Amino acid sequence: MTTAPPHRALRVRPWPVDPTTAHLVPYATRRINTETLHQVLAELADAGYQRVRTAALSPDEQGPFLAAGFEVDEHLHLLAHDLNGLSVPPRPSPLRRARRGDRSAVLAVDRAAFSPPWRLDGAGLREALVATPSVHFRVALVDRRIVGYAVAGRAGGRGYLQRVAVHPDQGGHGLGRALVTDALHWLHRRGARRAVVNTQEGNATALHVYEALGFRPEPVGLDVLGAPLR
């Protein structure tokens, strides 16, 4: 498989755990039209990819992709928090700021917590850490072992809970709640007025945690779109 050319309106890279699928991430500030998208798909096919999937897209972002033959692969819940009435962070907290040397352990937690195709690889983690002007990257520890992590970001007055994962052998101990609460307090201190998070429709555990901490479902969710290339 060869490297596909870069595009001004899209970030393109192999989908984690499946290098035959290309992951398309539109830049928030740039628009792509259907003609350009058809060109991108042809180049990806020539590069050896067999399928494409998008990042989670709002209905307003989906038009060119649907017109190019994409279909919904998965629907995601979108939830929002107005950052008022935040619960008190647990003390003492088993959290600390993540370090560069933690990334392999963080990705091991991610692999244990998520099934394909939702696992992050190193490139996906790097993307999450640079997706917003301000970022908050924390890890949860038990007996000095990293067993959970969260990435939150702020852009203007909007906050994003980009990734939360806890190792399955540590479920039920409140680490997910601690990570989310810590992220929400950081966003509030940094001036965010609203925070959003998305999660898969079948992830009842995460949905329960988010709603218990004050997130409320938005009227319209997000969709991951996909299309074959051959």
BAGU-399267 format. One record per residue: residue number from 1; residue in three letters; chain; z negated, y, x of N, C-alpha, C in turn. Coordinates in nm, 2 decimals. Example, Ala and Ser with C-alpha at 12.3 -4.5 7.8 and 13.67 -1.06 7.14 Angstrom:
2
(lumro 1 ala A (-0.78 -0.57 1.32) (-0.78 -0.45 1.23) (-0.78 -0.33 1.32)),
(lumro 2 ser A (-0.71 -0.22 1.28) (-0.71 -0.11 1.37) (-0.79 0.00 1.29)),
//
This chain:
230
(lumro 1 met A (0.00 -0.12 0.09) (0.00 0.00 0.00) (0.00 0.12 0.09)),
(lumro 2 thr A (0.09 0.22 0.06) (0.10 0.34 0.13) (0.01 0.45 0.07)),
(lumro 3 thr A (-0.01 0.56 0.14) (-0.08 0.67 0.09) (0.01 0.76 0.00)),
(lumro 4 ala A (-0.04 0.79 -0.12) (0.04 0.87 -0.21) (0.03 1.02 -0.17)),
(lumro 5 pro A (0.13 1.10 -0.19) (0.12 1.24 -0.15) (0.01 1.31 -0.23)),
(lumro 6 pro A (-0.05 1.41 -0.16) (-0.15 1.49 -0.24) (-0.08 1.58 -0.34)),
(lumro 7 his A (-0.16 1.62 -0.44) (-0.10 1.71 -0.55) (-0.20 1.82 -0.57)),
(lumro 8 arg A (-0.14 1.94 -0.60) (-0.23 2.06 -0.62) (-0.32 2.05 -0.75)),
(lumro 9 ala A (-0.27 1.98 -0.85) (-0.34 1.98 -0.97) (-0.43 1.85 -0.99)),
(lumro 10 leu A (-0.42 1.76 -0.90) (-0.50 1.63 -0.91) (-0.55 1.59 -0.77)),
(lumro 11 arg A (-0.67 1.53 -0.78) (-0.72 1.45 -0.67) (-0.68 1.30 -0.70)),
(lumro 12 val A (-0.63 1.24 -0.60) (-0.58 1.10 -0.62) (-0.64 1.01 -0.51)),
(lumro 13 arg A (-0.71 0.90 -0.55) (-0.76 0.81 -0.45) (-0.77 0.67 -0.52)),
(lumro 14 pro A (-0.79 0.56 -0.44) (-0.80 0.43 -0.50) (-0.93 0.42 -0.58)),
(lumro 15 trp A (-0.92 0.35 -0.69) (-1.04 0.33 -0.78) (-1.14 0.24 -0.70)),
(lumro 16 pro A (-1.27 0.28 -0.70) (-1.37 0.19 -0.63) (-1.36 0.05 -0.68)),
(lumro 17 val A (-1.37 -0.04 -0.59) (-1.36 -0.19 -0.60) (-1.23 -0.24 -0.65)),
(lumro 18 asp A (-1.13 -0.16 -0.68) (-1.00 -0.20 -0.72) (-0.89 -0.11 -0.65)),
(lumro 19 pro A (-0.85 -0.14 -0.53) (-0.75 -0.06 -0.46) (-0.61 -0.06 -0.52)),
(lumro 20 thr A (-0.58 -0.14 -0.62) (-0.45 -0.14 -0.68) (-0.44 -0.04 -0.80)),
(lumro 21 thr A (-0.56 0.02 -0.83) (-0.57 0.12 -0.94) (-0.59 0.26 -0.87)),
(lumro 22 ala A (-0.51 0.35 -0.91) (-0.53 0.49 -0.86) (-0.62 0.57 -0.96)),
(lumro 23 his A (-0.71 0.64 -0.90) (-0.81 0.73 -0.98) (-0.76 0.87 -0.97)),
(lumro 24 leu A (-0.73 0.93 -1.09) (-0.68 1.06 -1.10) (-0.79 1.15 -1.15)),
(lumro 25 val A (-0.82 1.26 -1.08) (-0.92 1.35 -1.11) (-0.86 1.49 -1.12)),
(lumro 26 pro A (-0.83 1.55 -1.24) (-0.77 1.68 -1.25) (-0.87 1.79 -1.19)),
(lumro 27 tyr A (-0.82 1.89 -1.12) (-0.90 2.00 -1.08) (-0.93 2.09 -1.21)),
(lumro 28 ala A (-1.05 2.13 -1.23) (-1.09 2.20 -1.35) (-1.02 2.33 -1.37)),
(lumro 29 thr A (-0.98 2.39 -1.26) (-0.92 2.52 -1.27) (-0.76 2.52 -1.27)),
(lumro 30 arg A (-0.71 2.40 -1.27) (-0.56 2.39 -1.26) (-0.51 2.30 -1.37)),
(lumro 31 arg A (-0.40 2.34 -1.42) (-0.33 2.27 -1.53) (-0.22 2.18 -1.48)),
(lumro 32 ile A (-0.20 2.07 -1.54) (-0.09 1.98 -1.51) (0.00 1.96 -1.63)),
(lumro 33 asn A (0.13 1.96 -1.61) (0.22 1.94 -1.73) (0.27 1.79 -1.72)),
(lumro 34 thr A (0.33 1.75 -1.83) (0.38 1.61 -1.84) (0.49 1.58 -1.74)),
(lumro 35 glu A (0.57 1.68 -1.71) (0.68 1.65 -1.62) (0.62 1.62 -1.48)),
(lumro 36 thr A (0.53 1.71 -1.44) (0.46 1.69 -1.31) (0.39 1.55 -1.30)),
(lumro 37 leu A (0.33 1.52 -1.41) (0.25 1.39 -1.42) (0.34 1.27 -1.41)),
(lumro 38 his A (0.46 1.28 -1.47) (0.56 1.17 -1.46) (0.60 1.15 -1.31)),
(lumro 39 gln A (0.61 1.27 -1.24) (0.65 1.26 -1.10) (0.54 1.20 -1.02)),
(lumro 40 val A (0.41 1.23 -1.05) (0.29 1.17 -0.98) (0.29 1.02 -1.00)),
(lumro 41 leu A (0.32 0.98 -1.12) (0.31 0.84 -1.16) (0.42 0.76 -1.08)),
(lumro 42 ala A (0.54 0.82 -1.07) (0.65 0.75 -0.99) (0.61 0.74 -0.85)),
(lumro 43 glu A (0.55 0.84 -0.79) (0.51 0.84 -0.65) (0.40 0.74 -0.63)),
(lumro 44 leu A (0.30 0.72 -0.72) (0.20 0.63 -0.71) (0.25 0.48 -0.72)),
(lumro 45 ala A (0.35 0.46 -0.81) (0.42 0.33 -0.82) (0.49 0.30 -0.68)),
(lumro 46 asp A (0.55 0.40 -0.63) (0.62 0.37 -0.50) (0.52 0.35 -0.39)),
(lumro 47 ala A (0.40 0.40 -0.40) (0.30 0.38 -0.30) (0.23 0.24 -0.31)),
(lumro 48 gly A (0.26 0.17 -0.42) (0.21 0.03 -0.43) (0.10 0.02 -0.54)),
(lumro 49 tyr A (0.06 0.12 -0.60) (-0.04 0.11 -0.71) (0.02 0.04 -0.83)),
(lumro 50 gln A (-0.06 -0.03 -0.90) (-0.02 -0.11 -1.02) (-0.07 -0.04 -1.15)),
(lumro 51 arg A (-0.17 0.04 -1.14) (-0.23 0.10 -1.26) (-0.29 0.23 -1.22)),
(lumro 52 val A (-0.31 0.32 -1.32) (-0.38 0.45 -1.30) (-0.49 0.46 -1.41)),
(lumro 53 arg A (-0.60 0.53 -1.37) (-0.71 0.56 -1.46) (-0.75 0.70 -1.43)),
(lumro 54 thr A (-0.79 0.78 -1.53) (-0.83 0.91 -1.51) (-0.99 0.92 -1.50)),
(lumro 55 ala A (-1.03 1.03 -1.45) (-1.18 1.06 -1.47) (-1.20 1.08 -1.62)),
(lumro 56 ala A (-1.33 1.10 -1.65) (-1.36 1.13 -1.79) (-1.30 1.26 -1.83)),
(lumro 57 leu A (-1.22 1.27 -1.94) (-1.15 1.39 -1.98) (-1.20 1.43 -2.12)),
(lumro 58 ser A (-1.21 1.56 -2.14) (-1.23 1.61 -2.28) (-1.10 1.61 -2.36)),
(lumro 59 pro A (-1.11 1.61 -2.49) (-0.99 1.62 -2.57) (-0.89 1.72 -2.53)),
(lumro 60 asp A (-0.94 1.84 -2.49) (-0.85 1.95 -2.45) (-0.77 1.92 -2.32)),
(lumro 61 glu A (-0.82 1.83 -2.24) (-0.76 1.79 -2.11) (-0.66 1.68 -2.12)),
(lumro 62 gln A (-0.66 1.61 -2.24) (-0.59 1.48 -2.24) (-0.44 1.49 -2.28)),
(lumro 63 gly A (-0.40 1.60 -2.33) (-0.26 1.62 -2.39) (-0.15 1.57 -2.30)),
(lumro 64 pro A (-0.14 1.62 -2.17) (-0.03 1.58 -2.09) (-0.04 1.43 -2.05)),
(lumro 65 phe A (-0.16 1.37 -2.04) (-0.17 1.23 -2.01) (-0.13 1.14 -2.12)),
(lumro 66 leu A (-0.17 1.18 -2.25) (-0.13 1.10 -2.36) (0.03 1.11 -2.38)),
(lumro 67 ala A (0.08 1.23 -2.36) (0.23 1.24 -2.37) (0.30 1.16 -2.26)),
(lumro 68 ala A (0.24 1.13 -2.15) (0.30 1.05 -2.04) (0.28 0.91 -2.06)),
(lumro 69 gly A (0.21 0.86 -2.17) (0.20 0.72 -2.20) (0.06 0.66 -2.17)),
(lumro 70 phe A (-0.03 0.75 -2.13) (-0.17 0.70 -2.11) (-0.23 0.66 -2.25)),
(lumro 71 glu A (-0.33 0.57 -2.24) (-0.41 0.53 -2.36) (-0.55 0.53 -2.32)),
(lumro 72 val A (-0.64 0.53 -2.43) (-0.79 0.54 -2.40) (-0.83 0.40 -2.35)),
(lumro 73 asp A (-0.89 0.40 -2.23) (-0.95 0.28 -2.17) (-1.10 0.27 -2.22)),
(lumro 74 glu A (-1.17 0.38 -2.22) (-1.31 0.37 -2.26) (-1.35 0.51 -2.31)),
(lumro 75 his A (-1.43 0.51 -2.42) (-1.49 0.63 -2.47) (-1.63 0.64 -2.42)),
(lumro 76 leu A (-1.67 0.76 -2.38) (-1.80 0.79 -2.33) (-1.88 0.89 -2.42)),
(lumro 77 his A (-2.01 0.87 -2.43) (-2.09 0.96 -2.50) (-2.11 1.09 -2.41)),
(lumro 78 leu A (-2.10 1.21 -2.47) (-2.13 1.33 -2.40) (-2.26 1.39 -2.46)),
(lumro 79 leu A (-2.36 1.42 -2.38) (-2.48 1.47 -2.43) (-2.52 1.60 -2.35)),
(lumro 80 ala A (-2.59 1.69 -2.42) (-2.62 1.82 -2.37) (-2.77 1.85 -2.38)),
(lumro 81 his A (-2.83 1.93 -2.29) (-2.97 1.97 -2.29) (-2.97 2.12 -2.27)),
(lumro 82 asp A (-3.05 2.19 -2.36) (-3.05 2.34 -2.34) (-3.15 2.39 -2.24)),
(lumro 83 leu A (-3.22 2.29 -2.17) (-3.31 2.32 -2.06) (-3.44 2.40 -2.11)),
(lumro 84 asn A (-3.47 2.39 -2.24) (-3.59 2.45 -2.29) (-3.69 2.33 -2.32)),
(lumro 85 gly A (-3.82 2.36 -2.31) (-3.92 2.26 -2.34) (-3.91 2.14 -2.25)),
(lumro 86 leu A (-3.89 2.16 -2.12) (-3.88 2.05 -2.03) (-4.02 1.98 -2.01)),
(lumro 87 ser A (-4.01 1.85 -2.01) (-4.14 1.77 -1.98) (-4.18 1.79 -1.84)),
(lumro 88 val A (-4.31 1.77 -1.82) (-4.37 1.80 -1.69) (-4.33 1.68 -1.60)),
(lumro 89 pro A (-4.28 1.71 -1.47) (-4.24 1.60 -1.38) (-4.36 1.52 -1.35)),
(lumro 90 pro A (-4.34 1.39 -1.34) (-4.46 1.30 -1.30) (-4.51 1.33 -1.16)),
(lumro 91 arg A (-4.64 1.33 -1.15) (-4.71 1.35 -1.02) (-4.81 1.24 -1.00)),
(lumro 92 pro A (-4.82 1.18 -0.88) (-4.73 1.21 -0.77) (-4.59 1.14 -0.79)),
(lumro 93 ser A (-4.49 1.21 -0.75) (-4.35 1.16 -0.77) (-4.30 1.08 -0.65)),
(lumro 94 pro A (-4.24 0.96 -0.67) (-4.19 0.88 -0.56) (-4.05 0.93 -0.52)),
(lumro 95 leu A (-4.02 1.06 -0.53) (-3.89 1.11 -0.50) (-3.89 1.19 -0.38)),
(lumro 96 arg A (-3.78 1.19 -0.31) (-3.76 1.29 -0.20) (-3.61 1.32 -0.19)),
(lumro 97 arg A (-3.59 1.43 -0.11) (-3.45 1.47 -0.09) (-3.37 1.36 -0.01)),
(lumro 98 ala A (-3.25 1.33 -0.05) (-3.17 1.23 0.01) (-3.12 1.29 0.15)),
(lumro 99 arg A (-3.11 1.20 0.24) (-3.06 1.23 0.38) (-2.92 1.16 0.40)),
(lumro 100 arg A (-2.85 1.20 0.49) (-2.72 1.14 0.52) (-2.73 0.99 0.55)),
(lumro 101 gly A (-2.84 0.96 0.62) (-2.86 0.82 0.66) (-2.89 0.73 0.54)),
(lumro 102 asp A (-2.92 0.79 0.42) (-2.96 0.71 0.30) (-2.83 0.66 0.23)),
(lumro 103 arg A (-2.71 0.70 0.26) (-2.60 0.68 0.17) (-2.57 0.53 0.16)),
(lumro 104 ser A (-2.58 0.45 0.26) (-2.55 0.31 0.24) (-2.65 0.24 0.15)),
(lumro 105 ala A (-2.78 0.28 0.15) (-2.88 0.23 0.06) (-2.85 0.28 -0.08)),
(lumro 106 val A (-2.81 0.40 -0.09) (-2.78 0.46 -0.22) (-2.66 0.38 -0.29)),
(lumro 107 leu A (-2.56 0.36 -0.21) (-2.44 0.28 -0.26) (-2.48 0.14 -0.30)),
(lumro 108 ala A (-2.58 0.08 -0.23) (-2.62 -0.05 -0.26) (-2.69 -0.05 -0.40)),
(lumro 109 val A (-2.77 0.05 -0.42) (-2.83 0.07 -0.56) (-2.73 0.08 -0.66)),
(lumro 110 asp A (-2.63 0.16 -0.63) (-2.52 0.19 -0.73) (-2.45 0.06 -0.77)),
(lumro 111 arg A (-2.42 -0.02 -0.67) (-2.35 -0.15 -0.69) (-2.44 -0.24 -0.78)),
(lumro 112 ala A (-2.57 -0.24 -0.76) (-2.66 -0.33 -0.84) (-2.67 -0.27 -0.98)),
(lumro 113 ala A (-2.67 -0.14 -1.00) (-2.69 -0.08 -1.13) (-2.57 -0.08 -1.22)),
(lumro 114 phe A (-2.45 -0.07 -1.16) (-2.33 -0.06 -1.24) (-2.24 -0.18 -1.22)),
(lumro 115 ser A (-2.17 -0.22 -1.32) (-2.07 -0.32 -1.31) (-1.93 -0.26 -1.28)),
(lumro 116 pro A (-1.84 -0.33 -1.23) (-1.70 -0.28 -1.21) (-1.65 -0.25 -1.35)),
(lumro 117 pro A (-1.57 -0.14 -1.37) (-1.51 -0.06 -1.26) (-1.59 0.07 -1.24)),
(lumro 118 trp A (-1.72 0.07 -1.28) (-1.80 0.20 -1.27) (-1.87 0.22 -1.15)),
(lumro 119 arg A (-1.87 0.13 -1.05) (-1.94 0.15 -0.93) (-1.88 0.26 -0.84)),
(lumro 120 leu A (-1.96 0.33 -0.77) (-1.91 0.43 -0.68) (-1.89 0.37 -0.54)),
(lumro 121 asp A (-1.79 0.42 -0.47) (-1.78 0.39 -0.33) (-1.81 0.51 -0.25)),
(lumro 122 gly A (-1.80 0.51 -0.12) (-1.84 0.62 -0.03) (-1.76 0.75 -0.07)),
(lumro 123 ala A (-1.63 0.73 -0.10) (-1.55 0.85 -0.14) (-1.60 0.91 -0.27)),
(lumro 124 gly A (-1.63 0.82 -0.36) (-1.68 0.87 -0.49) (-1.81 0.94 -0.48)),
(lumro 125 leu A (-1.90 0.90 -0.40) (-2.03 0.97 -0.37) (-2.00 1.10 -0.31)),
(lumro 126 arg A (-1.91 1.10 -0.21) (-1.88 1.23 -0.15) (-1.82 1.33 -0.25)),
(lumro 127 glu A (-1.74 1.28 -0.34) (-1.68 1.37 -0.44) (-1.79 1.43 -0.53)),
(lumro 128 ala A (-1.88 1.35 -0.57) (-1.99 1.39 -0.65) (-2.08 1.50 -0.58)),
(lumro 129 leu A (-2.09 1.49 -0.45) (-2.17 1.58 -0.38) (-2.11 1.72 -0.35)),
(lumro 130 val A (-1.97 1.72 -0.36) (-1.90 1.85 -0.34) (-1.84 1.90 -0.47)),
(lumro 131 ala A (-1.87 1.84 -0.58) (-1.80 1.88 -0.71) (-1.84 2.01 -0.76)),
(lumro 132 thr A (-1.96 2.06 -0.72) (-2.01 2.18 -0.77) (-2.06 2.27 -0.65)),
(lumro 133 pro A (-2.07 2.40 -0.67) (-2.12 2.49 -0.56) (-2.26 2.46 -0.52)),
(lumro 134 ser A (-2.35 2.42 -0.61) (-2.49 2.38 -0.57) (-2.51 2.23 -0.61)),
(lumro 135 val A (-2.58 2.16 -0.53) (-2.60 2.02 -0.55) (-2.74 1.98 -0.52)),
(lumro 136 his A (-2.80 1.88 -0.60) (-2.93 1.83 -0.58) (-2.92 1.68 -0.57)),
(lumro 137 phe A (-2.96 1.62 -0.46) (-2.94 1.48 -0.43) (-3.08 1.43 -0.39)),
(lumro 138 arg A (-3.13 1.34 -0.48) (-3.27 1.29 -0.46) (-3.27 1.14 -0.47)),
(lumro 139 val A (-3.36 1.08 -0.40) (-3.37 0.93 -0.40) (-3.52 0.90 -0.45)),
(lumro 140 ala A (-3.53 0.78 -0.51) (-3.66 0.73 -0.55) (-3.69 0.61 -0.46)),
(lumro 141 leu A (-3.82 0.60 -0.42) (-3.86 0.50 -0.32) (-3.98 0.42 -0.38)),
(lumro 142 val A (-3.98 0.29 -0.35) (-4.09 0.20 -0.37) (-4.11 0.12 -0.25)),
(lumro 143 asp A (-4.23 0.14 -0.19) (-4.26 0.07 -0.06) (-4.16 0.11 0.05)),
(lumro 144 arg A (-4.12 0.24 0.05) (-4.03 0.29 0.15) (-3.89 0.24 0.13)),
(lumro 145 arg A (-3.86 0.17 0.02) (-3.73 0.12 -0.01) (-3.66 0.21 -0.11)),
(lumro 146 ile A (-3.54 0.25 -0.09) (-3.46 0.33 -0.19) (-3.42 0.24 -0.30)),
(lumro 147 val A (-3.47 0.27 -0.42) (-3.44 0.19 -0.54) (-3.38 0.27 -0.65)),
(lumro 148 gly A (-3.35 0.40 -0.63) (-3.29 0.48 -0.73) (-3.24 0.61 -0.67)),
(lumro 149 tyr A (-3.15 0.68 -0.74) (-3.11 0.81 -0.69) (-3.05 0.89 -0.81)),
(lumro 150 ala A (-3.03 1.02 -0.78) (-2.97 1.11 -0.88) (-2.90 1.22 -0.81)),
(lumro 151 val A (-2.78 1.25 -0.86) (-2.70 1.37 -0.81) (-2.69 1.46 -0.93)),
(lumro 152 ala A (-2.73 1.59 -0.91) (-2.71 1.69 -1.01) (-2.64 1.81 -0.95)),
(lumro 153 gly A (-2.56 1.88 -1.03) (-2.49 2.00 -0.97) (-2.49 2.11 -1.07)),
(lumro 154 arg A (-2.48 2.24 -1.01) (-2.47 2.36 -1.09) (-2.35 2.44 -1.06)),
(lumro 155 ala A (-2.28 2.48 -1.16) (-2.17 2.58 -1.15) (-2.19 2.69 -1.25)),
(lumro 156 gly A (-2.22 2.81 -1.20) (-2.25 2.92 -1.29) (-2.38 2.88 -1.37)),
(lumro 157 gly A (-2.37 2.90 -1.51) (-2.48 2.87 -1.59) (-2.48 2.73 -1.65)),
(lumro 158 arg A (-2.40 2.65 -1.60) (-2.39 2.51 -1.65) (-2.43 2.41 -1.54)),
(lumro 159 gly A (-2.51 2.31 -1.59) (-2.56 2.21 -1.50) (-2.49 2.07 -1.54)),
(lumro 160 tyr A (-2.48 1.99 -1.44) (-2.42 1.86 -1.46) (-2.51 1.75 -1.40)),
(lumro 161 leu A (-2.55 1.65 -1.48) (-2.62 1.54 -1.43) (-2.51 1.44 -1.39)),
(lumro 162 gln A (-2.47 1.43 -1.27) (-2.35 1.36 -1.23) (-2.36 1.21 -1.21)),
(lumro 163 arg A (-2.48 1.17 -1.17) (-2.50 1.03 -1.14) (-2.65 1.00 -1.14)),
(lumro 164 val A (-2.69 0.89 -1.21) (-2.83 0.85 -1.20) (-2.82 0.69 -1.20)),
(lumro 165 ala A (-2.89 0.64 -1.10) (-2.89 0.49 -1.09) (-3.03 0.44 -1.05)),
(lumro 166 val A (-3.08 0.34 -1.11) (-3.20 0.27 -1.06) (-3.17 0.12 -1.05)),
(lumro 167 his A (-3.22 0.06 -0.94) (-3.20 -0.08 -0.92) (-3.26 -0.16 -1.03)),
(lumro 168 pro A (-3.18 -0.26 -1.08) (-3.23 -0.34 -1.20) (-3.37 -0.40 -1.18)),
(lumro 169 asp A (-3.41 -0.44 -1.05) (-3.54 -0.50 -1.03) (-3.65 -0.40 -1.04)),
(lumro 170 gln A (-3.62 -0.27 -1.06) (-3.72 -0.16 -1.08) (-3.72 -0.10 -1.22)),
(lumro 171 gly A (-3.65 -0.16 -1.31) (-3.64 -0.11 -1.45) (-3.77 -0.11 -1.52)),
(lumro 172 gly A (-3.80 -0.02 -1.60) (-3.92 -0.02 -1.68) (-4.04 0.05 -1.62)),
(lumro 173 his A (-4.02 0.11 -1.50) (-4.13 0.18 -1.43) (-4.12 0.33 -1.44)),
(lumro 174 gly A (-4.02 0.38 -1.51) (-4.01 0.52 -1.53) (-3.94 0.60 -1.42)),
(lumro 175 leu A (-3.87 0.53 -1.33) (-3.80 0.59 -1.22) (-3.68 0.67 -1.27)),
(lumro 176 gly A (-3.61 0.62 -1.37) (-3.50 0.69 -1.43) (-3.54 0.82 -1.49)),
(lumro 177 arg A (-3.65 0.81 -1.57) (-3.70 0.94 -1.63) (-3.75 1.04 -1.52)),
(lumro 178 ala A (-3.81 0.99 -1.42) (-3.85 1.08 -1.31) (-3.73 1.15 -1.24)),
(lumro 179 leu A (-3.63 1.07 -1.22) (-3.51 1.13 -1.15) (-3.44 1.23 -1.24)),
(lumro 180 val A (-3.43 1.20 -1.37) (-3.36 1.29 -1.47) (-3.45 1.42 -1.48)),
(lumro 181 thr A (-3.58 1.40 -1.50) (-3.67 1.52 -1.52) (-3.66 1.61 -1.40)),
(lumro 182 asp A (-3.67 1.55 -1.28) (-3.66 1.63 -1.16) (-3.53 1.71 -1.15)),
(lumro 183 ala A (-3.42 1.64 -1.19) (-3.29 1.71 -1.19) (-3.28 1.83 -1.29)),
(lumro 184 leu A (-3.34 1.80 -1.41) (-3.34 1.91 -1.51) (-3.42 2.03 -1.46)),
(lumro 185 his A (-3.54 2.01 -1.40) (-3.62 2.12 -1.35) (-3.55 2.19 -1.24)),
(lumro 186 trp A (-3.48 2.12 -1.15) (-3.40 2.19 -1.05) (-3.29 2.28 -1.11)),
(lumro 187 leu A (-3.22 2.23 -1.21) (-3.12 2.30 -1.27) (-3.17 2.43 -1.34)),
(lumro 188 his A (-3.29 2.41 -1.40) (-3.35 2.53 -1.47) (-3.39 2.63 -1.37)),
(lumro 189 arg A (-3.45 2.59 -1.26) (-3.49 2.68 -1.15) (-3.38 2.76 -1.09)),
(lumro 190 arg A (-3.26 2.69 -1.09) (-3.14 2.75 -1.03) (-3.06 2.84 -1.12)),
(lumro 191 gly A (-3.11 2.85 -1.25) (-3.05 2.94 -1.34) (-2.95 2.88 -1.44)),
(lumro 192 ala A (-2.94 2.75 -1.44) (-2.85 2.69 -1.54) (-2.91 2.71 -1.68)),
(lumro 193 arg A (-2.83 2.73 -1.77) (-2.87 2.75 -1.91) (-2.85 2.62 -2.00)),
(lumro 194 arg A (-2.77 2.53 -1.95) (-2.74 2.41 -2.02) (-2.70 2.30 -1.92)),
(lumro 195 ala A (-2.73 2.18 -1.96) (-2.69 2.06 -1.87) (-2.62 1.96 -1.96)),
(lumro 196 val A (-2.53 1.89 -1.90) (-2.45 1.79 -1.97) (-2.45 1.66 -1.88)),
(lumro 197 val A (-2.44 1.55 -1.95) (-2.43 1.42 -1.89) (-2.34 1.33 -1.98)),
(lumro 198 asn A (-2.27 1.23 -1.92) (-2.20 1.14 -2.00) (-2.25 1.00 -1.96)),
(lumro 199 thr A (-2.23 0.90 -2.05) (-2.27 0.76 -2.03) (-2.18 0.68 -2.12)),
(lumro 200 gln A (-2.16 0.55 -2.07) (-2.08 0.46 -2.15) (-2.14 0.43 -2.29)),
(lumro 201 glu A (-2.05 0.40 -2.38) (-2.10 0.37 -2.52) (-2.20 0.25 -2.52)),
(lumro 202 gly A (-2.18 0.15 -2.43) (-2.26 0.03 -2.43) (-2.39 0.05 -2.35)),
(lumro 203 asn A (-2.41 0.16 -2.29) (-2.53 0.17 -2.20) (-2.65 0.23 -2.29)),
(lumro 204 ala A (-2.71 0.14 -2.37) (-2.81 0.18 -2.46) (-2.94 0.23 -2.39)),
(lumro 205 thr A (-2.97 0.17 -2.27) (-3.09 0.21 -2.20) (-3.08 0.35 -2.15)),
(lumro 206 ala A (-2.96 0.39 -2.09) (-2.95 0.52 -2.04) (-2.95 0.62 -2.16)),
(lumro 207 leu A (-2.88 0.59 -2.27) (-2.88 0.67 -2.38) (-3.02 0.70 -2.43)),
(lumro 208 his A (-3.10 0.60 -2.44) (-3.24 0.61 -2.49) (-3.32 0.71 -2.40)),
(lumro 209 val A (-3.30 0.69 -2.26) (-3.37 0.78 -2.17) (-3.33 0.92 -2.19)),
(lumro 210 tyr A (-3.20 0.95 -2.19) (-3.15 1.08 -2.21) (-3.20 1.15 -2.34)),
(lumro 211 glu A (-3.19 1.08 -2.45) (-3.24 1.13 -2.57) (-3.39 1.16 -2.57)),
(lumro 212 ala A (-3.46 1.07 -2.51) (-3.61 1.08 -2.51) (-3.65 1.21 -2.43)),
(lumro 213 leu A (-3.56 1.25 -2.33) (-3.59 1.36 -2.25) (-3.53 1.49 -2.30)),
(lumro 214 gly A (-3.47 1.49 -2.42) (-3.42 1.61 -2.48) (-3.27 1.63 -2.49)),
(lumro 215 phe A (-3.20 1.54 -2.44) (-3.05 1.55 -2.45) (-3.01 1.51 -2.59)),
(lumro 216 arg A (-2.91 1.58 -2.64) (-2.86 1.56 -2.78) (-2.71 1.53 -2.77)),
(lumro 217 pro A (-2.65 1.44 -2.85) (-2.51 1.41 -2.84) (-2.43 1.53 -2.89)),
(lumro 218 glu A (-2.32 1.55 -2.81) (-2.22 1.65 -2.85) (-2.13 1.59 -2.96)),
(lumro 219 pro A (-2.07 1.68 -3.05) (-1.98 1.63 -3.15) (-1.87 1.55 -3.10)),
(lumro 220 val A (-1.81 1.58 -2.99) (-1.69 1.52 -2.93) (-1.73 1.46 -2.79)),
(lumro 221 gly A (-1.69 1.34 -2.77) (-1.72 1.28 -2.64) (-1.61 1.29 -2.54)),
(lumro 222 leu A (-1.61 1.21 -2.44) (-1.50 1.21 -2.34) (-1.43 1.07 -2.34)),
(lumro 223 asp A (-1.31 1.07 -2.28) (-1.24 0.95 -2.27) (-1.19 0.93 -2.13)),
(lumro 224 val A (-1.19 0.80 -2.08) (-1.12 0.76 -1.96) (-0.99 0.70 -2.01)),
(lumro 225 leu A (-0.88 0.76 -1.95) (-0.75 0.71 -1.99) (-0.69 0.63 -1.88)),
(lumro 226 gly A (-0.60 0.54 -1.92) (-0.53 0.45 -1.83) (-0.39 0.42 -1.86)),
(lumro 227 ala A (-0.31 0.37 -1.76) (-0.17 0.34 -1.79) (-0.12 0.24 -1.68)),
(lumro 228 pro A (-0.04 0.15 -1.72) (0.02 0.06 -1.61) (0.13 0.13 -1.54)),
(lumro 229 leu A (0.16 0.09 -1.42) (0.27 0.15 -1.34) (0.38 0.06 -1.32)),
(lumro 230 arg A (0.36 -0.07 -1.35) (0.47 -0.17 -1.33) (0.48 -0.26 -1.45)),
//
